[in-house]
Amino acid sequence: MSRRVTPVLSADCSQQATQELTEVLNQLWLLDTNRLKPGKDYIISLQGRAGFVAHRSNYARDLAAAPLFKYVDEDKLRGIETYLHFVNLLDNYESSTGVSERVTSEELQENRLFINSMMETDVMKRAHKYLVSKGHSPSDPEEFKKQLYDIWFRLYHRDKSGGEDSCGFEHVFVGETKFGQEIVGLHNWVQFYLLEKNGHVDYKGYKARDRKATPDEDDHVLNLQFSWKGLVKPLGSCFVGVSPEFEVALFTIIFLMSTEKMTSVVVKVDEYVLELVVYRHGRSIGTSFPKLLSSNHKDL
């Protein structure tokens, strides 16, 4: 695990602002009625603690013979509108950086349907209300949808040698490969489950601090190691079971509350002490992810 960080958004962010952020993120958590229930709607199998992977190595000892996901209720998943529209977006992207994205009119419509469905949820309505109160977002819902589009779906250059090859949504939720040598992004549990189900991802084990407790299989946040497209990600992290709108709302708030290139905040959401990290790419998200620091008062 990475080093601890102090619980601040940026150098000029007060403890009071951090407390306010903690409160609104916990409100989003309570409002996330589309979050799936561990042990009922899905079952994971943590298995072994993943080992060390040398820098730029694509060899990782497999400490998990079975998949991470033992079961997911796909009927329930696809019966929730935001998940349904979210899944429709996952095959819209070219995973290699440096290869220009070609967005069809159908894909543009799928992006809009996803944003529209999120805006119908209490999670996104609360996030919007909060951002308006802070002066970070327009009060008009249609203008806020445009803001969300720019943050998550506006294409930009990640690899300077090519065309517009990436966007925040692709990087965070779908995953990319960089120069064919490194996995970047892929911080979403639904995408991980679907890739794993189809044999494209191999879960290698969970990650935790040395000599510390094992995470629980009902935890909603996980640090993990896996391989994809012949490459190894030594340490990845994702929420598990939470809705797409919860993740988009949470990281949009953090993105808009700072103009720094990198924003990091430590907050307690429900029982989880998390480091939430957002990197900016101009007016859009470059990447965003959670790191689980502790759960149930256990130091992982």
C-alpha positions in Angstrom: 0.0 0.0 0.0 1.0 3.6 -0.5 2.1 5.9 2.2 -0.5 7.7 4.4 -1.6 11.2 3.4 -2.9 14.0 5.6 -6.6 14.5 5.4 -6.7 17.6 3.2 -8.0 18.4 -0.3 -5.1 20.7 -1.1 -2.8 23.1 0.8 -5.5 25.7 1.2 -8.4 23.4 2.1 -9.4 23.7 5.8 -10.3 20.9 8.1 -13.9 22.3 8.1 -14.1 21.8 4.4 -12.9 18.3 4.7 -15.5 17.6 7.3 -18.2 19.1 5.1 -17.0 16.9 2.2 -17.2 13.8 4.5 -20.7 14.7 5.4 -22.0 15.0 1.8 -20.2 11.8 0.7 -21.9 9.9 3.5 -25.2 11.4 2.4 -24.5 10.0 -1.1 -23.7 6.6 0.5 -27.0 6.6 2.3 -28.9 7.6 -0.8 -27.3 4.9 -2.9 -30.3 2.6 -3.0 -29.0 1.0 -6.2 -26.0 -0.4 -4.3 -25.9 -4.1 -4.5 -25.8 -6.2 -1.3 -22.8 -8.5 -0.7 -23.7 -12.1 0.0 -27.1 -11.6 -1.7 -26.8 -9.7 -5.0 -23.1 -10.7 -5.5 -20.5 -12.9 -3.8 -16.8 -12.4 -4.0 -13.9 -14.8 -3.1 -10.8 -12.9 -1.8 -8.6 -16.0 -1.6 -4.8 -15.2 -1.1 -2.9 -12.0 -0.5 -1.2 -10.9 -3.7 2.6 -10.7 -3.8 5.2 -8.2 -5.0 5.5 -7.5 -8.7 8.8 -6.0 -9.9 8.7 -2.7 -11.8 7.6 -3.1 -15.4 7.3 -6.9 -14.9 4.3 -8.7 -16.2 4.8 -11.7 -14.0 2.7 -12.1 -10.9 2.3 -15.2 -8.8 -1.4 -16.2 -8.8 -2.6 -16.4 -5.2 -6.2 -16.8 -6.3 -7.0 -19.9 -8.3 -10.7 -19.0 -8.6 -12.3 -15.8 -9.9 -12.9 -12.8 -7.6 -16.6 -12.9 -8.4 -18.3 -16.2 -7.5 -21.8 -14.8 -8.3 -23.5 -11.6 -9.6 -27.3 -11.3 -10.0 -27.2 -10.1 -13.6 -31.0 -9.8 -13.8 -30.9 -7.3 -10.9 -27.9 -5.5 -12.4 -29.5 -5.1 -15.8 -32.9 -4.3 -14.2 -31.6 -1.0 -12.8 -31.6 1.7 -15.4 -28.3 3.3 -14.5 -26.5 0.0 -14.6 -28.1 -0.9 -17.9 -27.0 2.3 -19.6 -23.6 2.0 -18.0 -23.0 -1.5 -19.3 -23.9 -0.3 -22.8 -21.0 2.1 -22.7 -18.3 -0.4 -21.9 -17.7 -1.6 -25.5 -17.5 1.9 -27.0 -13.8 2.4 -26.6 -10.4 1.4 -28.0 -8.3 0.4 -25.0 -4.9 1.3 -26.4 -3.7 4.9 -25.8 -2.4 6.6 -28.9 -5.3 5.1 -31.0 -7.9 7.8 -31.8 -11.4 7.2 -30.6 -14.2 7.3 -33.2 -17.5 8.1 -31.5 -20.6 7.3 -33.5 -24.0 9.1 -33.2 -25.3 5.9 -31.4 -22.5 6.1 -28.9 -23.2 9.8 -28.3 -26.8 8.9 -27.6 -25.7 6.1 -25.2 -23.6 8.7 -23.3 -26.6 11.0 -22.9 -28.9 8.2 -21.8 -26.5 7.3 -19.1 -26.2 10.9 -17.8 -30.0 11.3 -18.0 -30.6 8.1 -16.0 -28.1 9.2 -13.4 -29.8 12.6 -13.1 -33.0 10.8 -12.1 -31.4 9.3 -9.0 -31.4 10.8 -5.5 -27.6 10.4 -5.4 -27.0 12.7 -8.4 -29.7 15.1 -7.3 -28.0 15.5 -4.0 -24.6 15.9 -5.6 -26.0 18.5 -7.9 -27.6 20.5 -5.1 -24.4 20.4 -3.1 -22.2 21.6 -6.1 -24.7 24.4 -6.8 -24.5 25.5 -3.2 -20.7 25.7 -3.5 -20.8 27.6 -6.8 -19.2 24.8 -8.7 -22.1 23.9 -10.9 -25.0 25.6 -12.8 -28.4 25.2 -11.2 -30.1 24.4 -14.5 -30.1 20.5 -14.7 -29.5 20.6 -18.5 -26.4 22.8 -18.0 -25.2 20.5 -15.3 -25.6 17.5 -17.7 -23.3 19.4 -20.1 -20.8 19.9 -17.3 -20.9 16.1 -16.5 -20.4 15.4 -20.2 -17.3 17.5 -20.4 -15.8 16.1 -17.2 -16.4 12.4 -18.1 -16.9 12.1 -21.9 -15.0 14.9 -23.6 -12.2 13.3 -25.6 -8.6 14.4 -25.1 -5.0 13.4 -25.9 -3.6 11.0 -23.3 -0.8 9.8 -25.7 0.6 12.9 -27.4 1.7 11.0 -30.4 -1.9 10.2 -31.6 -5.3 11.8 -31.8 -8.0 12.2 -29.2 -7.6 8.8 -27.6 -9.1 8.9 -24.2 -11.6 10.4 -21.8 -12.3 10.2 -18.0 -15.0 7.6 -18.3 -12.9 5.3 -20.5 -9.9 5.5 -18.2 -11.7 5.1 -14.9 -14.5 2.7 -15.7 -13.3 0.8 -18.8 -9.6 0.7 -18.5 -6.7 1.4 -20.9 -3.3 0.0 -21.9 -0.3 2.4 -22.2 2.2 1.7 -24.9 1.2 -2.0 -24.7 3.3 -2.1 -21.5 1.0 -1.0 -18.6 -2.6 -1.2 -17.5 -4.0 2.2 -16.5 -7.4 2.9 -15.0 -9.9 0.1 -14.8 -11.3 1.0 -11.4 -14.9 -0.3 -11.8 -16.3 -3.5 -10.3 -18.9 -4.1 -13.0 -16.4 -3.9 -15.8 -14.0 -6.1 -13.8 -16.8 -8.7 -13.3 -17.7 -8.7 -17.0 -14.1 -9.0 -18.2 -13.5 -11.8 -15.7 -16.7 -13.7 -16.7 -15.4 -13.7 -20.3 -11.9 -14.8 -19.4 -10.2 -11.5 -20.2 -9.1 -10.6 -16.6 -7.3 -12.9 -14.1 -7.6 -11.9 -10.5 -4.3 -12.6 -8.6 -5.3 -11.8 -5.0 -6.1 -9.0 -2.7 -3.6 -6.3 -1.6 -3.2 -5.2 2.1 -0.5 -3.8 4.3 2.1 -6.3 5.5 1.2 -8.1 8.7 -2.3 -6.6 8.8 -5.8 -8.0 8.7 -7.5 -9.6 5.7 -10.3 -7.5 4.1 -13.8 -8.8 4.5 -15.8 -10.3 1.6 -18.6 -7.9 2.4 -16.4 -4.9 2.1 -17.5 -2.4 -0.6 -14.0 -1.2 -1.4 -11.1 -3.5 -2.4 -7.4 -3.2 -3.3 -6.4 -5.9 -5.7 -3.9 -7.3 -8.2 -4.9 -8.7 -11.6 -3.7 -9.3 -15.2 -5.4 -8.1 -18.4 -4.3 -8.2 -22.1 -1.1 -10.0 -21.0 -0.2 -7.2 -18.6 -0.2 -7.1 -14.8 -1.6 -4.3 -12.6 0.4 -4.8 -9.4 -2.1 -2.7 -7.3 -5.6 -1.7 -8.5 -8.5 -0.5 -6.4 -12.2 -0.2 -6.8 -15.5 0.2 -5.1 -17.5 -3.1 -5.1 -21.3 -3.2 -5.4 -21.8 0.5 -5.5 -23.9 2.1 -8.3 -22.3 4.0 -11.2 -24.1 7.2 -10.2 -22.5 7.0 -6.7 -19.0 6.8 -8.2 -19.6 9.5 -10.8 -21.2 11.8 -8.2 -18.4 11.3 -5.6 -15.5 11.9 -8.0 -17.3 14.8 -9.7 -17.6 16.6 -6.4 -13.9 16.1 -5.6 -12.9 17.1 -9.1 -14.8 20.4 -8.9 -13.8 21.3 -5.4 -10.1 21.8 -6.5 -8.2 23.1 -9.5 -5.1 21.2 -8.5 -3.5 18.7 -10.9 -3.9 16.1 -8.3 -6.4 16.1 -5.4 -6.2 13.7 -2.6 -8.6 13.5 0.4 -8.9 11.0 3.3 -12.5 10.6 4.4 -14.5 8.1 6.3 -17.5 6.9 4.3 -19.7 4.5 6.2 -17.2 2.1 7.8 -14.4 2.7 5.3 -11.5 5.1 5.8 -10.6 5.9 2.2 -8.1 8.0 0.3 -9.9 9.4 -2.7 -7.7 10.5 -5.5 -8.5 12.6 -8.6 -6.2 13.7 -11.3 -7.2 16.5 -13.6 -6.7 16.6 -17.4 -7.7 20.2 -18.2 -11.5 20.5 -17.8 -11.9 16.7 -17.6 -11.0 13.9 -15.2 -7.7 12.2 -16.0 -8.2 9.4 -13.5 -10.0 8.9 -10.1 -9.9 6.0 -7.7 -10.4 5.0 -4.1 -7.7 3.4 -1.8 -9.0 1.4 1.1 -7.0 2.4 4.2 -9.1 0.7 6.8 -12.4 -1.0 7.3 -14.4 -1.9 10.5 -11.7 0.0 12.4 -9.1 -2.4 11.1 -5.8 -1.1 9.6 -5.3 -3.1 6.4 
